[in-house]
Amino acid sequence: MKKKSEKIKQGGELREQLASMQNVFLTAFEKLTVAQDYELRKAVRNAGGSYQVIKNTTAAKASPGTPAEPILKDLSGMNSIAYTDTDPVALAKVLTKYAKDNATFTFKAGIVEGRVFNIKDIESLATMPSKEEIYAKLLWVINAPAQQLVTAMNGVGRNLAVVIDQGVKESKFSA
């Protein structure tokens, strides 16, 4: 059993993490094997996030005044949090995929950039394209008109050359 000073230290560390994170997903798990837990932590790390099993009382005491307060009060059962300060979509995708593969792992709620998300919102967030895909599409939209203009300008000169060439071949123009 942990000493009170260790529990206080752990609660303070959790409070610091929660205060700095704008994207937090509250999850529930039961009967995860060590291998499944390792695989989940590895997937979350690869998505740029962190994963932590939390005690309900520690979370309830550490969350007041943090963005995660609405989802961490009145917890029951075995709970964990996954959080990131970078891309919430990537983390939501990883967690959703893992939840589909492991029935014992479920979502309870989430906070994305200060807004509380329910389970359906998290699933819809997971279907969104990643930041990289959005940036690529945006660049394509920005680049497309310029590319079409250049193609049209080249087409005018090419069409004029074809008409002149055709006229020379039919002896309508003298070369």
Secondary structure, DSSP 8 states (H G I E B T S, - for coil): ---HHHHHHHHHHHHHHHHH-SEEEEEEE-S--HHHHHHHHHHHHHTT-EEEEE-HHHHHHH-TTSTTHHHHSS--SSEEEEEESS-HHHHHHHHHHHHHH-TTEEEEEEEETTEEE-HHHHHHHHTS--HHHHHHHHHHHHHHHHHHHHHHHHHHHHHHHHHHHHHHHTTSS--
